[in-house]
Amino acid sequence: MALLRGLIKTFKRELAVYRAVLKDPRTPLFGKVFLGAAIAYLVMPIDLIPDWIPILGQLDDLIIVPGLVLLALWLIPKDVVAEHRKRINSIHQA
């Protein structure tokens, strides 16, 4: 149970970091597009591959979202992400 709570806290923190990075003017346009697409796909009720298709239906969420996030983070300057991650972590630890 503690592991699940830790994962949820980490997820919430990372989501806050990504939202802050999206608002940052130093974030390149394509980084914003890919990161925004990842967040939108995560919360969107419609999947590219329907969940009722065995295995593939669940795997698309596990492949598409992290892939878009990794692509976005590759395009966004590391110092921008690190700055927001440090700020968000200090807020959540206080």
N, CA, C and O atoms as a GROMACS GRO file, in nm:
protein
  376
    1MET      N    1   0.082  -0.119   0.000
    1MET     CA    2   0.000   0.000   0.000
    1MET      C    3   0.087   0.126   0.000
    1MET      O    4   0.054   0.226  -0.065
    2ALA      N    5   0.197   0.120   0.074
    2ALA     CA    6   0.288   0.236   0.081
    2ALA      C    7   0.351   0.262  -0.056
    2ALA      O    8   0.373   0.377  -0.094
    3LEU      N    9   0.379   0.155  -0.129
    3LEU     CA   10   0.436   0.171  -0.262
    3LEU      C   11   0.339   0.243  -0.355
    3LEU      O   12   0.378   0.331  -0.431
    4LEU      N   13   0.212   0.205  -0.347
    4LEU     CA   14   0.109   0.269  -0.429
    4LEU      C   15   0.095   0.417  -0.394
    4LEU      O   16   0.084   0.501  -0.484
    5ARG      N   17   0.096   0.449  -0.265
    5ARG     CA   18   0.090   0.589  -0.223
    5ARG      C   19   0.209   0.668  -0.275
    5ARG      O   20   0.195   0.782  -0.320
    6GLY      N   21   0.326   0.608  -0.268
    6GLY     CA   22   0.447   0.673  -0.319
    6GLY      C   23   0.438   0.699  -0.469
    6GLY      O   24   0.478   0.806  -0.516
    7LEU      N   25   0.387   0.601  -0.543
    7LEU     CA   26   0.371   0.618  -0.688
    7LEU      C   27   0.271   0.729  -0.720
    7LEU      O   28   0.292   0.807  -0.813
    8ILE      N   29   0.163   0.735  -0.645
    8ILE     CA   30   0.062   0.838  -0.668
    8ILE      C   31   0.120   0.976  -0.638
    8ILE      O   32   0.096   1.071  -0.714
    9LYS      N   33   0.197   0.989  -0.528
    9LYS     CA   34   0.260   1.117  -0.495
    9LYS      C   35   0.358   1.159  -0.605
    9LYS      O   36   0.361   1.275  -0.645
   10THR      N   37   0.438   1.063  -0.652
   10THR     CA   38   0.534   1.093  -0.758
   10THR      C   39   0.462   1.136  -0.885
   10THR      O   40   0.504   1.231  -0.951
   11PHE      N   41   0.354   1.066  -0.920
   11PHE     CA   42   0.276   1.101  -1.038
   11PHE      C   43   0.221   1.243  -1.028
   11PHE      O   44   0.230   1.320  -1.124
   12LYS      N   45   0.165   1.277  -0.912
   12LYS     CA   46   0.109   1.411  -0.893
   12LYS      C   47   0.218   1.517  -0.903
   12LYS      O   48   0.198   1.623  -0.963
   13ARG      N   49   0.334   1.488  -0.844
   13ARG     CA   50   0.445   1.584  -0.850
   13ARG      C   51   0.492   1.604  -0.994
   13ARG      O   52   0.513   1.717  -1.038
   14GLU      N   53   0.509   1.494  -1.067
   14GLU     CA   54   0.554   1.504  -1.206
   14GLU      C   55   0.453   1.578  -1.292
   14GLU      O   56   0.490   1.656  -1.379
   15LEU      N   57   0.324   1.552  -1.268
   15LEU     CA   58   0.220   1.623  -1.342
   15LEU      C   59   0.228   1.773  -1.315
   15LEU      O   60   0.211   1.854  -1.407
   16ALA      N   61   0.254   1.811  -1.191
   16ALA     CA   62   0.271   1.953  -1.156
   16ALA      C   63   0.394   2.011  -1.226
   16ALA      O   64   0.391   2.125  -1.271
   17VAL      N   65   0.501   1.934  -1.234
   17VAL     CA   66   0.622   1.978  -1.304
   17VAL      C   67   0.590   2.000  -1.451
   17VAL      O   68   0.628   2.103  -1.508
   18TYR      N   69   0.521   1.906  -1.513
   18TYR     CA   70   0.489   1.917  -1.655
   18TYR      C   71   0.398   2.036  -1.684
   18TYR      O   72   0.414   2.104  -1.785
   19ARG      N   73   0.302   2.061  -1.595
   19ARG     CA   74   0.215   2.178  -1.613
   19ARG      C   75   0.296   2.306  -1.604
   19ARG      O   76   0.273   2.400  -1.681
   20ALA      N   77   0.390   2.313  -1.512
   20ALA     CA   78   0.474   2.432  -1.498
   20ALA      C   79   0.565   2.449  -1.620
   20ALA      O   80   0.586   2.561  -1.667
   21VAL      N   81   0.619   2.338  -1.670
   21VAL     CA   82   0.705   2.343  -1.789
   21VAL      C   83   0.625   2.391  -1.910
   21VAL      O   84   0.677   2.466  -1.992
   22LEU      N   85   0.500   2.347  -1.921
   22LEU     CA   86   0.415   2.391  -2.032
   22LEU      C   87   0.394   2.542  -2.031
   22LEU      O   88   0.386   2.604  -2.137
   23LYS      N   89   0.385   2.601  -1.913
   23LYS     CA   90   0.360   2.745  -1.902
   23LYS      C   91   0.487   2.828  -1.919
   23LYS      O   92   0.480   2.949  -1.942
   24ASP      N   93   0.603   2.765  -1.908
   24ASP     CA   94   0.730   2.838  -1.914
   24ASP      C   95   0.757   2.886  -2.057
   24ASP      O   96   0.751   2.806  -2.151
   25PRO      N   97   0.787   3.015  -2.074
   25PRO     CA   98   0.814   3.066  -2.209
   25PRO      C   99   0.943   3.012  -2.270
   25PRO      O  100   0.963   3.023  -2.391
   26ARG      N  101   1.031   2.955  -2.190
   26ARG     CA  102   1.156   2.899  -2.243
   26ARG      C  103   1.137   2.761  -2.304
   26ARG      O  104   1.228   2.708  -2.368
   27THR      N  105   1.018   2.703  -2.285
   27THR     CA  106   0.990   2.571  -2.342
   27THR      C  107   0.961   2.585  -2.491
   27THR      O  108   0.873   2.661  -2.530
   28PRO      N  109   1.035   2.511  -2.574
   28PRO     CA  110   1.012   2.518  -2.720
   28PRO      C  111   0.872   2.470  -2.758
   28PRO      O  112   0.811   2.391  -2.688
   29LEU      N  113   0.824   2.520  -2.870
   29LEU     CA  114   0.689   2.488  -2.916
   29LEU      C  115   0.666   2.338  -2.928
   29LEU      O  116   0.564   2.288  -2.880
   30PHE      N  117   0.758   2.265  -2.992
   30PHE     CA  118   0.737   2.121  -3.011
   30PHE      C  119   0.741   2.045  -2.879
   30PHE      O  120   0.673   1.944  -2.864
   31GLY      N  121   0.819   2.093  -2.783
   31GLY     CA  122   0.817   2.034  -2.650
   31GLY      C  123   0.681   2.051  -2.585
   31GLY      O  124   0.629   1.958  -2.523
   32LYS      N  125   0.623   2.171  -2.601
   32LYS     CA  126   0.489   2.196  -2.548
   32LYS      C  127   0.385   2.109  -2.617
   32LYS      O  128   0.294   2.057  -2.552
   33VAL      N  129   0.398   2.094  -2.747
   33VAL     CA  130   0.302   2.014  -2.824
   33VAL      C  131   0.304   1.868  -2.777
   33VAL      O  132   0.199   1.810  -2.750
   34PHE      N  133   0.424   1.808  -2.767
   34PHE     CA  134   0.433   1.668  -2.728
   34PHE      C  135   0.393   1.646  -2.583
   34PHE      O  136   0.325   1.549  -2.551
   35LEU      N  137   0.434   1.736  -2.495
   35LEU     CA  138   0.397   1.723  -2.354
   35LEU      C  139   0.247   1.744  -2.335
   35LEU      O  140   0.184   1.671  -2.258
   36GLY      N  141   0.191   1.842  -2.404
   36GLY     CA  142   0.047   1.865  -2.398
   36GLY      C  143  -0.031   1.747  -2.454
   36GLY      O  144  -0.136   1.711  -2.401
   37ALA      N  145   0.021   1.688  -2.561
   37ALA     CA  146  -0.045   1.571  -2.620
   37ALA      C  147  -0.042   1.453  -2.524
   37ALA      O  148  -0.140   1.378  -2.515
   38ALA      N  149   0.068   1.435  -2.453
   38ALA     CA  150   0.078   1.325  -2.356
   38ALA      C  151  -0.024   1.343  -2.244
   38ALA      O  152  -0.094   1.248  -2.207
   39ILE      N  153  -0.033   1.464  -2.190
   39ILE     CA  154  -0.127   1.490  -2.082
   39ILE      C  155  -0.270   1.476  -2.132
   39ILE      O  156  -0.355   1.418  -2.065
   40ALA      N  157  -0.297   1.529  -2.252
   40ALA     CA  158  -0.432   1.518  -2.309
   40ALA      C  159  -0.470   1.373  -2.333
   40ALA      O  160  -0.582   1.332  -2.304
   41TYR      N  161  -0.378   1.294  -2.387
   41TYR     CA  162  -0.407   1.153  -2.415
   41TYR      C  163  -0.433   1.076  -2.286
   41TYR      O  164  -0.515   0.985  -2.282
   42LEU      N  165  -0.361   1.116  -2.180
   42LEU     CA  166  -0.378   1.049  -2.051
   42LEU      C  167  -0.518   1.072  -1.993
   42LEU      O  168  -0.577   0.980  -1.936
   43VAL      N  169  -0.570   1.191  -2.007
   43VAL     CA  170  -0.700   1.222  -1.948
   43VAL      C  171  -0.816   1.210  -2.047
   43VAL      O  172  -0.932   1.218  -2.007
   44MET      N  173  -0.786   1.190  -2.174
   44MET     CA  174  -0.888   1.181  -2.277
   44MET      C  175  -0.965   1.049  -2.264
   44MET      O  176  -0.904   0.944  -2.245
   45PRO      N  177  -1.097   1.054  -2.273
   45PRO     CA  178  -1.174   0.930  -2.259
   45PRO      C  179  -1.169   0.840  -2.382
   45PRO      O  180  -1.214   0.726  -2.377
   46ILE      N  181  -1.114   0.888  -2.492
   46ILE     CA  182  -1.108   0.811  -2.615
   46ILE      C  183  -0.964   0.764  -2.637
   46ILE      O  184  -0.871   0.844  -2.628
   47ASP      N  185  -0.946   0.636  -2.666
   47ASP     CA  186  -0.814   0.579  -2.693
   47ASP      C  187  -0.796   0.554  -2.842
   47ASP      O  188  -0.894   0.532  -2.914
   48LEU      N  189  -0.672   0.557  -2.888
   48LEU     CA  190  -0.646   0.520  -3.027
   48LEU      C  191  -0.676   0.372  -3.049
   48LEU      O  192  -0.732   0.334  -3.151
   49ILE      N  193  -0.638   0.290  -2.951
   49ILE     CA  194  -0.669   0.148  -2.955
   49ILE      C  195  -0.766   0.122  -2.840
   49ILE      O  196  -0.729   0.141  -2.724
   50PRO      N  197  -0.890   0.079  -2.867
   50PRO     CA  198  -0.989   0.059  -2.761
   50PRO      C  199  -0.941  -0.040  -2.654
   50PRO      O  200  -0.873  -0.138  -2.685
   51ASP      N  201  -0.978  -0.014  -2.530
   51ASP     CA  202  -0.934  -0.098  -2.418
   51ASP      C  203  -0.991  -0.238  -2.423
   51ASP      O  204  -0.936  -0.328  -2.360
   52TRP      N  205  -1.099  -0.260  -2.496
   52TRP     CA  206  -1.158  -0.393  -2.500
   52TRP      C  207  -1.076  -0.490  -2.587
   52TRP      O  208  -1.101  -0.610  -2.583
   53ILE      N  209  -0.980  -0.439  -2.663
   53ILE     CA  210  -0.892  -0.528  -2.740
   53ILE      C  211  -0.788  -0.582  -2.642
   53ILE      O  212  -0.711  -0.505  -2.584
   54PRO      N  213  -0.783  -0.714  -2.624
   54PRO     CA  214  -0.693  -0.772  -2.525
   54PRO      C  215  -0.548  -0.728  -2.543
   54PRO      O  216  -0.498  -0.722  -2.656
   55ILE      N  217  -0.484  -0.699  -2.438
   55ILE     CA  218  -0.344  -0.660  -2.425
   55ILE      C  219  -0.312  -0.528  -2.496
   55ILE      O  220  -0.262  -0.436  -2.431
   56LEU      N  221  -0.340  -0.516  -2.623
   56LEU     CA  222  -0.308  -0.393  -2.697
   56LEU      C  223  -0.384  -0.272  -2.643
   56LEU      O  224  -0.332  -0.161  -2.644
   57GLY      N  225  -0.506  -0.295  -2.598
   57GLY     CA  226  -0.588  -0.186  -2.546
   57GLY      C  227  -0.527  -0.118  -2.424
   57GLY      O  228  -0.539   0.003  -2.407
   58GLN      N  229  -0.462  -0.196  -2.340
   58GLN     CA  230  -0.396  -0.139  -2.222
   58GLN      C  231  -0.254  -0.094  -2.254
   58GLN      O  232  -0.206   0.003  -2.196
   59LEU      N  233  -0.188  -0.163  -2.343
   59LEU     CA  234  -0.050  -0.130  -2.375
   59LEU      C  235  -0.035   0.006  -2.442
   59LEU      O  236   0.069   0.070  -2.428
   60ASP      N  237  -0.137   0.051  -2.516
   60ASP     CA  238  -0.123   0.179  -2.585
   60ASP      C  239  -0.103   0.292  -2.484
   60ASP      O  240  -0.026   0.384  -2.508
   61ASP      N  241  -0.173   0.284  -2.370
   61ASP     CA  242  -0.154   0.387  -2.266
   61ASP      C  243  -0.014   0.379  -2.206
   61ASP      O  244   0.044   0.481  -2.171
   62LEU      N  245   0.038   0.260  -2.195
   62LEU     CA  246   0.170   0.240  -2.135
   62LEU      C  247   0.285   0.271  -2.231
   62LEU      O  248   0.399   0.283  -2.188
   63ILE      N  249   0.254   0.283  -2.359
   63ILE     CA  250   0.359   0.311  -2.458
   63ILE      C  251   0.348   0.454  -2.510
   63ILE      O  252   0.449   0.525  -2.517
   64ILE      N  253   0.229   0.498  -2.547
   64ILE     CA  254   0.211   0.628  -2.609
   64ILE      C  255   0.242   0.742  -2.513
   64ILE      O  256   0.318   0.833  -2.547
   65VAL      N  257   0.184   0.740  -2.394
   65VAL     CA  258   0.202   0.850  -2.299
   65VAL      C  259   0.349   0.865  -2.258
   65VAL      O  260   0.404   0.975  -2.269
   66PRO      N  261   0.415   0.758  -2.210
   66PRO     CA  262   0.557   0.776  -2.175
   66PRO      C  263   0.643   0.813  -2.295
   66PRO      O  264   0.740   0.888  -2.282
   67GLY      N  265   0.609   0.761  -2.412
   67GLY     CA  266   0.685   0.797  -2.532
   67GLY      C  267   0.675   0.945  -2.564
   67GLY      O  268   0.776   1.008  -2.596
   68LEU      N  269   0.555   1.000  -2.555
   68LEU     CA  270   0.537   1.143  -2.580
   68LEU      C  271   0.608   1.227  -2.474
   68LEU      O  272   0.668   1.330  -2.506
   69VAL      N  273   0.602   1.183  -2.348
   69VAL     CA  274   0.670   1.256  -2.241
   69VAL      C  275   0.820   1.253  -2.263
   69VAL      O  276   0.886   1.356  -2.252
   70LEU      N  277   0.876   1.137  -2.295
   70LEU     CA  278   1.020   1.128  -2.318
   70LEU      C  279   1.063   1.213  -2.437
   70LEU      O  280   1.167   1.279  -2.432
   71LEU      N  281   0.986   1.212  -2.543
   71LEU     CA  282   1.017   1.295  -2.660
   71LEU      C  283   1.013   1.443  -2.623
   71LEU      O  284   1.101   1.520  -2.663
   72ALA      N  285   0.912   1.483  -2.546
   72ALA     CA  286   0.901   1.623  -2.504
   72ALA      C  287   1.019   1.661  -2.416
   72ALA      O  288   1.079   1.767  -2.435
   73LEU      N  289   1.053   1.576  -2.319
   73LEU     CA  290   1.164   1.607  -2.228
   73LEU      C  291   1.297   1.611  -2.302
   73LEU      O  292   1.389   1.683  -2.260
   74TRP      N  293   1.309   1.537  -2.410
   74TRP     CA  294   1.430   1.541  -2.491
   74TRP      C  295   1.442   1.676  -2.563
   74TRP      O  296   1.553   1.725  -2.584
   75LEU      N  297   1.329   1.735  -2.599
   75LEU     CA  298   1.327   1.863  -2.671
   75LEU      C  299   1.337   1.984  -2.579
   75LEU      O  300   1.381   2.091  -2.622
   76ILE      N  301   1.296   1.970  -2.454
   76ILE     CA  302   1.293   2.082  -2.360
   76ILE      C  303   1.429   2.093  -2.292
   76ILE      O  304   1.485   1.992  -2.252
   77PRO      N  305   1.483   2.215  -2.279
   77PRO     CA  306   1.612   2.230  -2.210
   77PRO      C  307   1.609   2.170  -2.070
   77PRO      O  308   1.514   2.189  -1.995
   78LYS      N  309   1.714   2.096  -2.038
   78LYS     CA  310   1.721   2.024  -1.910
   78LYS      C  311   1.713   2.118  -1.791
   78LYS      O  312   1.656   2.083  -1.689
   79ASP      N  313   1.771   2.238  -1.804
   79ASP     CA  314   1.770   2.331  -1.692
   79ASP      C  315   1.629   2.382  -1.661
   79ASP      O  316   1.597   2.411  -1.546
   80VAL      N  317   1.545   2.392  -1.763
   80VAL     CA  318   1.406   2.436  -1.742
   80VAL      C  319   1.331   2.331  -1.660
   80VAL      O  320   1.262   2.364  -1.563
   81VAL      N  321   1.345   2.205  -1.700
   81VAL     CA  322   1.277   2.097  -1.629
   81VAL      C  323   1.332   2.086  -1.486
   81VAL      O  324   1.256   2.071  -1.391
   82ALA      N  325   1.464   2.092  -1.472
   82ALA     CA  326   1.526   2.079  -1.340
   82ALA      C  327   1.481   2.192  -1.246
   82ALA      O  328   1.456   2.169  -1.128
   83GLU      N  329   1.472   2.312  -1.300
   83GLU     CA  330   1.428   2.426  -1.219
   83GLU      C  331   1.286   2.406  -1.166
   83GLU      O  332   1.260   2.428  -1.048
   84HIS      N  333   1.197   2.364  -1.253
   84HIS     CA  334   1.058   2.343  -1.211
   84HIS      C  335   1.046   2.222  -1.119
   84HIS      O  336   0.968   2.224  -1.023
   85ARG      N  337   1.122   2.117  -1.146
   85ARG     CA  338   1.117   1.998  -1.060
   85ARG      C  339   1.166   2.033  -0.920
   85ARG      O  340   1.108   1.989  -0.821
   86LYS      N  341   1.272   2.112  -0.911
   86LYS     CA  342   1.325   2.154  -0.779
   86LYS      C  343   1.222   2.238  -0.704
   86LYS      O  344   1.200   2.218  -0.585
   87ARG      N  345   1.158   2.331  -0.774
   87ARG     CA  346   1.058   2.417  -0.712
   87ARG      C  347   0.938   2.336  -0.664
   87ARG      O  348   0.891   2.356  -0.552
   88ILE      N  349   0.888   2.247  -0.747
   88ILE     CA  350   0.771   2.166  -0.713
   88ILE      C  351   0.806   2.071  -0.596
   88ILE      O  352   0.725   2.055  -0.505
   89ASN      N  353   0.923   2.010  -0.599
   89ASN     CA  354   0.964   1.922  -0.490
   89ASN      C  355   0.974   1.996  -0.358
   89ASN      O  356   0.936   1.943  -0.254
   90SER      N  357   1.025   2.120  -0.361
   90SER     CA  358   1.036   2.196  -0.236
   90SER      C  359   0.898   2.233  -0.183
   90SER      O  360   0.879   2.239  -0.061
   91ILE      N  361   0.803   2.257  -0.270
   91ILE     CA  362   0.666   2.288  -0.227
   91ILE      C  363   0.602   2.164  -0.163
   91ILE      O  364   0.536   2.174  -0.059
   92HIS      N  365   0.620   2.048  -0.226
   92HIS     CA  366   0.555   1.926  -0.178
   92HIS      C  367   0.621   1.871  -0.051
   92HIS      O  368   0.558   1.797   0.024
   93GLN      N  369   0.746   1.906  -0.027
   93GLN     CA  370   0.814   1.858   0.094
   93GLN      C  371   0.788   1.947   0.214
   93GLN      O  372   0.806   1.905   0.328
   94ALA      N  373   0.744   2.070   0.188
   94ALA     CA  374   0.720   2.163   0.298
   94ALA      C  375   0.597   2.130   0.378
   94ALA      O  376   0.565   2.200   0.474
   0.00000   0.00000   0.00000
